[in-house]
Amino acid sequence: MTFVRASLLLVFGLAAAGCGRVEPWVKPYERERLADPIMSWDRDPVSSSYMRHVYESREGSRGALGGAGGGCGCN
């Protein structure tokens, strides 16, 4: 019986130790090195940015994606 109680105490102790406040293992300034380009939504972000700009300029009178400026393309 004492072995069971000791093992339960050990399990609960380890579980309670996991709930403590711990510093993050990866610092905010280290996260940029861990970001993998393969995880991005766009294959070519420069081209996607340009195409979004063109779309916003053409559809600016309607509101499209919330870009600033009118339909003339001059922001």
Secondary structure, DSSP 8 states (H G I E B T S, - for coil): -HHHHHHHHHHHHHHHHTTS----SS-GGGHHHH--GGGSS-S-HHHHHHHHHHHHHHTTTTTTT--SS-TTS--
